[in-house]
Amino acid sequence: MGRHELYAELPFVAVLGLQKKERSLSVAFSNAAALIENQESDIVSMLSTSENGTDRDEKEERVRRMSVILMDEIEGTDELYLTVPLVVAVMIASMFTFNVGYNVGVMNTSEAYVFPGHSMEIWSLAVSVWCIGGLVGAGLAGKWADTYGRKKALLLTAWPYVVGGWIQTCSLSMSMIVVARAIIGVACGATTVLVPIYLGELAPPNLRGYIGTMTQFTMVFGILFSDIISFFFANKDQWRLMVFLTAFCGMVPLLLESFLYESPRWLLSRDQDSEEARCILQKLRGFRYEDEVETEVDHFLGALKSQSLGSGGGGKPGDRKGATAELFADRSVRLQLVSSLLLQVSKMMSGYVYICWWLNASDAFNLSLINDLLSLYRS
């Protein structure tokens, strides 16, 4: 397996160091390189005794090409393609997941100052309706991504952030807060689907792990930032500035949309001769030669073809399995899939949700909890 095959793997399989076969792959390539080097020495020594000089030169050239191709494949697997356009596009896309985390935590610290005197029921509705909107957004995001493309789907997701953020900022009652939270929830749900897809298809296989962590990192950083900013703006005069940040973070990707690139994979899946996809790959990978671009395009097309055949694209419609059943049936990814599911369940059971959502929501409850912990410590 070389760099070509890595494009056909799922992101958590293709990340170097996360699977046994990746380590064995490096060992196999090293052994193959040593073997080719020995064979090359033997062939050259044999060719040096040949009477026909033209044949000798031609065979030496073939050996040299074979060595270059092998070394390019070996080094290409670990080569970094970290370019300025790639970094900028990743940072802009990460603004969406930052906004998700920010909206998880921003309501926690401002309860006492947002329209004082509201009931616990209306505040609970304002907090929880965000999750209902998230279900709607997550359900729509896949259709948006396939129909309009990854970039346009992301830009479409930015508008609910802007609209919901402005409604929340200019709200006159708790009812408007509830409506705004539902709209923002749609954007957050779509974000959790679109951003991992976008980053995974934008990044080269060897950087998927590093770039993929930006999704969770920026989300958690958004939660942290909402708590930090509350020290300065969580009061009766400035709480609107806190919620306005949602609209601001939604406007940034719209203003910088020229630095967001469409997914080359999506473009090539629509048109294998897409010049736009080739131009984007040249910018993202920093390629200087057309041959390099075409090689990368071949990797994408080969991955699309192999995944289409593997998912039943070449058989009868009735023989096609569902995507979920197909994942569980594939032994090469079953262990990683089960592990990731268990990690998500463990995270939910660990109290993560309480810390993010309700830690600051009820001062009386938290003070009681702290007093109980202190009494246990003292005893």
C-alpha positions as CSV (number, residue, x, y, z in Angstrom):
1,M,0.0,0.0,0.0
2,G,1.3,3.4,-1.0
3,R,0.1,7.0,-1.0
4,H,-2.3,6.1,-3.8
5,E,-4.1,3.5,-1.6
6,L,-4.2,5.9,1.4
7,Y,-6.7,8.1,-0.4
8,A,-9.2,5.2,-0.5
9,E,-9.0,4.6,3.3
10,L,-11.1,6.2,6.0
11,P,-9.4,9.1,7.8
12,F,-8.8,7.2,11.0
13,V,-7.3,4.3,9.1
14,A,-5.1,6.5,6.9
15,V,-3.5,8.4,9.7
16,L,0.0,7.2,10.2
17,G,0.7,5.6,13.6
18,L,-2.9,4.7,14.4
19,Q,-3.0,1.3,12.9
20,K,-0.6,-1.7,12.9
21,K,-0.5,-2.1,9.2
22,E,0.8,1.5,8.8
23,R,3.8,0.6,10.9
24,S,4.3,-2.7,9.0
25,L,3.9,-0.6,5.8
26,S,7.0,1.5,6.6
27,V,9.0,-1.6,7.4
28,A,7.9,-3.3,4.1
29,F,8.9,-0.2,2.1
30,S,12.3,0.0,3.8
31,N,12.9,-3.7,3.1
32,A,11.8,-3.2,-0.5
33,A,14.1,-0.2,-0.9
34,A,17.1,-2.2,0.4
35,L,16.2,-5.1,-1.9
36,I,15.9,-2.9,-4.9
37,E,19.2,-1.2,-4.1
38,N,21.0,-4.6,-3.9
39,Q,19.4,-5.7,-7.2
40,E,20.3,-2.4,-8.8
41,S,24.0,-3.0,-7.9
42,D,23.9,-6.5,-9.3
43,I,22.2,-5.4,-12.5
44,V,24.6,-2.5,-13.1
45,S,27.6,-4.8,-12.6
46,M,26.1,-7.2,-15.1
47,L,25.4,-4.5,-17.6
48,S,28.9,-3.2,-17.4
49,T,30.1,-6.4,-19.1
50,S,27.5,-6.1,-21.9
51,E,29.0,-5.6,-25.4
52,N,26.1,-3.5,-26.6
53,G,26.6,0.0,-25.2
54,T,23.2,1.3,-26.3
55,D,21.3,-1.6,-24.5
56,R,23.4,-1.1,-21.4
57,D,22.5,2.6,-21.2
58,E,18.8,1.9,-21.8
59,K,18.7,-0.7,-19.1
60,E,20.6,1.6,-16.7
61,E,18.0,4.3,-17.3
62,R,15.2,1.9,-16.6
63,V,16.8,0.8,-13.3
64,R,17.2,4.5,-12.4
65,R,13.6,5.2,-13.1
66,M,12.4,2.3,-11.1
67,S,14.4,3.4,-8.1
68,V,13.1,7.0,-8.4
69,I,9.5,5.8,-8.6
70,L,9.9,3.6,-5.6
71,M,11.6,6.2,-3.5
72,D,9.0,8.8,-4.5
73,E,6.3,6.4,-3.3
74,I,8.1,5.7,-0.1
75,E,8.8,9.4,0.7
76,G,5.4,10.5,-0.6
77,T,3.6,8.6,2.1
78,D,5.2,10.7,4.9
79,E,5.7,13.9,2.9
80,L,4.0,17.0,4.4
81,Y,1.9,19.2,2.2
82,L,1.4,22.0,4.7
83,T,0.9,25.2,2.6
84,V,-0.4,28.6,3.4
85,P,-3.6,28.2,1.4
86,L,-4.3,24.9,3.2
87,V,-3.6,26.4,6.6
88,V,-5.8,29.5,5.9
89,A,-8.7,27.3,4.6
90,V,-8.5,25.1,7.7
91,M,-8.5,28.1,10.0
92,I,-11.5,29.6,8.3
93,A,-13.4,26.3,8.4
94,S,-12.5,25.9,12.1
95,M,-14.4,29.1,12.8
96,F,-17.6,27.1,12.4
97,T,-16.7,24.5,15.0
98,F,-15.4,27.3,17.3
99,N,-18.9,28.8,17.0
100,V,-20.4,25.5,18.0
101,G,-18.4,25.3,21.2
102,Y,-19.0,29.0,22.0
103,N,-22.8,28.5,21.8
104,V,-22.5,25.5,24.1
105,G,-21.0,27.6,26.9
106,V,-22.3,31.2,26.3
107,M,-25.7,30.6,27.9
108,N,-24.2,29.2,31.1
109,T,-22.8,32.3,32.6
110,S,-25.4,34.9,31.5
111,E,-28.6,33.5,32.9
112,A,-28.9,36.0,35.7
113,Y,-28.5,39.0,33.4
114,V,-30.6,38.0,30.3
115,F,-34.1,39.4,31.0
116,P,-34.0,38.9,34.8
117,G,-37.1,37.4,36.3
118,H,-37.6,34.8,33.6
119,S,-38.8,31.3,34.7
120,M,-36.6,28.3,34.8
121,E,-38.9,26.6,32.3
122,I,-38.4,29.3,29.6
123,W,-34.6,29.3,30.2
124,S,-34.4,25.6,30.0
125,L,-36.3,25.8,26.7
126,A,-33.9,28.4,25.4
127,V,-30.9,26.1,26.2
128,S,-32.4,22.9,25.0
129,V,-34.0,24.1,21.8
130,W,-30.5,24.4,20.5
131,C,-30.3,20.6,20.4
132,I,-33.5,20.3,18.5
133,G,-32.2,22.7,15.9
134,G,-29.0,20.7,15.8
135,L,-30.9,17.6,14.8
136,V,-32.5,19.4,11.9
137,G,-29.2,20.9,10.8
138,A,-27.4,17.6,11.0
139,G,-30.1,15.9,8.9
140,L,-29.9,18.6,6.2
141,A,-26.1,18.9,6.0
142,G,-25.4,15.7,4.1
143,K,-27.9,16.7,1.3
144,W,-26.4,20.2,1.2
145,A,-22.9,18.8,0.9
146,D,-23.7,16.4,-2.0
147,T,-25.9,18.9,-3.9
148,Y,-24.2,22.2,-3.6
149,G,-20.6,21.1,-2.7
150,R,-18.7,21.3,0.5
151,K,-17.7,25.0,0.3
152,K,-21.2,26.3,-0.6
153,A,-22.8,24.1,2.1
154,L,-20.4,25.7,4.7
155,L,-21.3,29.2,3.5
156,L,-25.0,28.3,3.6
157,T,-24.4,27.2,7.2
158,A,-22.9,30.5,8.1
159,W,-26.1,32.4,7.5
160,P,-28.1,30.8,10.4
161,Y,-25.2,31.9,12.6
162,V,-25.5,35.4,11.4
163,V,-29.3,35.6,11.5
164,G,-29.6,33.8,14.8
165,G,-26.8,35.9,16.4
166,W,-28.4,39.2,15.3
167,I,-31.9,38.1,16.6
168,Q,-30.3,37.1,19.9
169,T,-28.4,40.4,20.1
170,C,-31.4,42.5,19.4
171,S,-33.9,40.4,21.3
172,L,-36.7,42.1,23.2
173,S,-37.9,39.0,25.2
174,M,-37.1,35.5,26.1
175,S,-39.3,34.2,23.2
176,M,-36.9,35.8,20.7
177,I,-34.0,34.2,22.5
178,V,-35.7,30.8,22.1
179,V,-36.2,31.4,18.4
180,A,-32.6,32.6,17.9
181,R,-31.2,29.5,19.8
182,A,-33.2,27.2,17.5
183,I,-31.8,28.9,14.4
184,I,-28.3,28.8,15.7
185,G,-28.8,25.1,16.6
186,V,-29.5,24.4,12.9
187,A,-26.2,25.9,12.0
188,C,-24.3,24.0,14.8
189,G,-25.8,20.7,13.8
190,A,-24.9,21.2,10.1
191,T,-21.4,22.3,11.2
192,T,-20.7,19.1,13.0
193,V,-21.4,17.2,9.8
194,L,-19.8,19.5,7.2
195,V,-16.5,20.6,8.8
196,P,-15.1,17.1,9.3
197,I,-16.0,16.2,5.7
198,Y,-14.5,19.4,4.4
199,L,-11.2,19.1,6.3
200,G,-10.8,15.4,5.6
201,E,-11.2,16.0,1.8
202,L,-9.0,19.1,1.8
203,A,-6.1,17.5,3.7
204,P,-3.6,15.0,2.2
205,P,-3.9,11.6,3.8
206,N,-0.8,11.9,6.0
207,L,-2.2,15.2,7.6
208,R,-5.8,14.1,8.1
209,G,-5.1,13.2,11.7
210,Y,-3.5,16.6,12.5
211,I,-6.0,18.6,10.7
212,G,-8.9,16.4,11.8
213,T,-8.2,17.2,15.4
214,M,-9.0,20.9,14.7
215,T,-12.7,20.0,14.8
216,Q,-12.7,19.0,18.4
217,F,-9.9,21.3,19.5
218,T,-11.7,24.5,18.2
219,M,-15.0,23.3,19.6
220,V,-13.5,22.8,23.1
221,F,-11.6,26.1,22.8
222,G,-15.0,27.8,22.0
223,I,-16.4,26.5,25.2
224,L,-13.4,27.7,27.1
225,F,-13.5,31.1,25.4
226,S,-17.1,31.6,26.3
227,D,-16.2,31.1,30.0
228,I,-13.3,33.5,29.8
229,I,-15.2,36.2,28.1
230,S,-18.0,36.0,30.6
231,F,-15.6,37.5,33.2
232,F,-15.8,40.8,31.3
233,F,-19.2,40.8,29.6
234,A,-21.5,38.7,31.8
235,N,-23.5,41.6,33.3
236,K,-26.8,43.4,32.7
237,D,-25.2,46.0,30.4
238,Q,-22.9,43.9,28.2
239,W,-24.4,40.5,27.8
240,R,-25.6,41.3,24.3
241,L,-22.0,41.7,23.2
242,M,-21.4,38.1,24.3
243,V,-24.2,36.7,22.1
244,F,-23.2,39.1,19.2
245,L,-19.9,37.1,18.8
246,T,-22.0,34.3,17.3
247,A,-23.0,36.6,14.4
248,F,-19.5,37.9,14.1
249,C,-18.0,34.5,13.8
250,G,-20.6,33.6,11.2
251,M,-19.8,36.7,9.1
252,V,-16.0,36.0,9.0
253,P,-16.2,33.0,6.7
254,L,-18.6,34.9,4.4
255,L,-16.2,37.8,4.2
256,L,-13.2,35.5,3.6
257,E,-15.0,33.0,1.3
258,S,-12.4,33.6,-1.5
259,F,-9.9,31.8,0.8
260,L,-12.1,28.8,1.2
261,Y,-11.6,26.2,-1.6
262,E,-14.1,23.7,-2.9
263,S,-13.2,20.1,-2.1
264,P,-11.2,18.7,-5.1
265,R,-12.6,15.3,-4.3
266,W,-16.2,16.6,-4.7
267,L,-15.3,18.4,-8.0
268,L,-13.6,15.3,-9.4
269,S,-16.6,13.1,-8.4
270,R,-18.7,15.4,-10.6
271,D,-16.3,15.9,-13.5
272,Q,-13.0,13.9,-13.8
273,D,-11.6,16.6,-16.2
274,S,-12.3,19.5,-13.8
275,E,-9.8,22.2,-14.3
276,E,-11.0,23.9,-11.1
277,A,-10.1,20.8,-9.1
278,R,-6.6,20.7,-10.6
279,C,-6.1,24.4,-9.9
280,I,-7.2,24.0,-6.3
281,L,-4.9,21.0,-5.8
282,Q,-2.0,22.9,-7.1
283,K,-2.6,25.7,-4.6
284,L,-3.3,23.4,-1.6
285,R,-0.4,21.0,-2.2
286,G,2.1,23.6,-3.5
287,F,2.8,21.7,-6.7
288,R,4.9,23.3,-9.3
289,Y,4.6,20.9,-12.2
290,E,1.6,19.6,-14.0
291,D,2.7,16.0,-13.6
292,E,2.5,16.3,-9.9
293,V,-1.1,17.6,-10.1
294,E,-2.1,14.8,-12.4
295,T,-0.6,12.2,-10.1
296,E,-2.6,13.6,-7.2
297,V,-5.7,13.6,-9.4
298,D,-5.1,10.0,-10.3
299,H,-5.0,9.2,-6.5
300,F,-8.4,10.8,-6.0
301,L,-9.9,9.1,-9.0
302,G,-8.5,5.8,-8.0
303,A,-9.9,6.2,-4.5
304,L,-13.3,7.2,-5.9
305,K,-13.4,4.2,-8.2
306,S,-12.3,1.7,-5.5
307,Q,-14.8,3.0,-3.0
308,S,-17.6,2.9,-5.6
309,L,-16.8,-0.7,-6.4
310,G,-16.4,-1.6,-2.7
311,S,-19.8,-0.1,-1.8
312,G,-21.5,-2.1,-4.4
313,G,-21.5,0.5,-7.2
314,G,-20.6,-2.2,-9.7
315,G,-23.3,-4.6,-8.8
316,K,-27.1,-4.8,-8.8
317,P,-29.0,-2.2,-6.8
318,G,-30.5,-4.8,-4.6
319,D,-27.0,-6.1,-3.6
320,R,-26.0,-2.7,-2.2
321,K,-25.6,-2.7,1.6
322,G,-26.4,0.3,3.8
323,A,-23.4,2.4,4.7
324,T,-23.6,1.6,8.4
325,A,-23.9,-2.1,7.9
326,E,-21.1,-1.9,5.4
327,L,-18.7,-0.3,7.9
328,F,-19.5,-3.0,10.5
329,A,-19.0,-5.7,7.9
330,D,-15.5,-4.5,7.0
331,R,-13.0,-6.2,9.3
332,S,-10.3,-3.7,8.5
333,V,-12.2,-0.8,10.1
334,R,-14.5,-2.6,12.5
335,L,-12.1,-2.3,15.5
336,Q,-11.6,1.4,15.0
337,L,-15.4,2.0,14.5
338,V,-16.3,0.2,17.7
339,S,-13.5,2.0,19.6
340,S,-14.7,5.4,18.4
341,L,-18.3,4.6,19.4
342,L,-17.2,3.4,22.8
343,L,-15.2,6.6,23.3
344,Q,-18.2,8.8,22.4
345,V,-20.5,6.8,24.8
346,S,-17.8,7.0,27.6
347,K,-17.6,10.8,27.1
348,M,-21.3,11.2,27.5
349,M,-21.3,9.0,30.7
350,S,-18.3,10.8,32.2
351,G,-20.3,13.9,33.1
352,Y,-19.0,15.9,30.1
353,V,-22.5,17.1,29.2
354,Y,-23.1,18.4,32.7
355,I,-19.8,20.3,32.8
356,C,-20.4,22.0,29.4
357,W,-24.1,22.8,29.8
358,W,-25.2,23.1,33.4
359,L,-22.0,23.8,35.5
360,N,-22.9,27.5,35.6
361,A,-26.6,27.3,35.0
362,S,-27.8,27.0,38.6
363,D,-25.8,28.8,41.2
364,A,-27.8,27.3,44.0
365,F,-27.3,23.8,42.8
366,N,-23.6,24.3,42.2
367,L,-23.0,26.0,45.6
368,S,-24.8,23.0,47.2
369,L,-22.6,20.6,45.2
370,I,-19.4,22.5,46.2
371,N,-20.4,22.5,49.9
372,D,-21.1,18.8,49.8
373,L,-17.7,18.1,48.2
374,L,-16.0,20.3,50.8
375,S,-17.8,18.5,53.7
376,L,-16.7,15.2,52.3
377,Y,-13.1,16.4,52.0
378,R,-13.1,17.8,55.6
379,S,-14.5,14.6,57.0
